[in-house]
Amino acid sequence: MGLDSLMLQDLVVALIVLAALGFSVCKLMPARRRLRLMLALDAWSARHPALARWRERSLKPRIARAAGVGCGGCASNAGTPTHRHLPR
């Protein structure tokens, strides 16, 4: 094995580790922050016409799915019981 082969192997391993790190950060990120990140990415991609197809096919459905997540504590969620105050 030559020096070039070892450097290429190190580069591939580093890319795999970075991809795993990015995936873990995204999955462990709170839903509100993940939605804000996707909205910022959507605004950025809207200014680049070359990304229009990716934006419509991949990003928009993810934003639509992520917009419905949350604790369900708002009044619009009819299936969630409201908080009851205990008598004193």
MORA-V224055 format. One record per residue. OMEGA is omega as a letter, one per 20 degrees, with the letter a starting at -180 (* if undefined). Layout:
OMEGA + OMEGA
This chain:
r + a + r + r + r + r + r + r + r + r + r + r + r + r + r + r + r + r + r + r + r + r + a + r + a + a + a + a + r + a + a + r + r + r + r + r + r + r + r + r + r + r + r + a + r + r + a + a + a + a + a + a + r + a + a + a + a + a + a + r + r + r + r + r + a + a + a + a + r + a + a + a + a + a + a + r + a + a + a + r + r + r + r + r + r + r + a + *
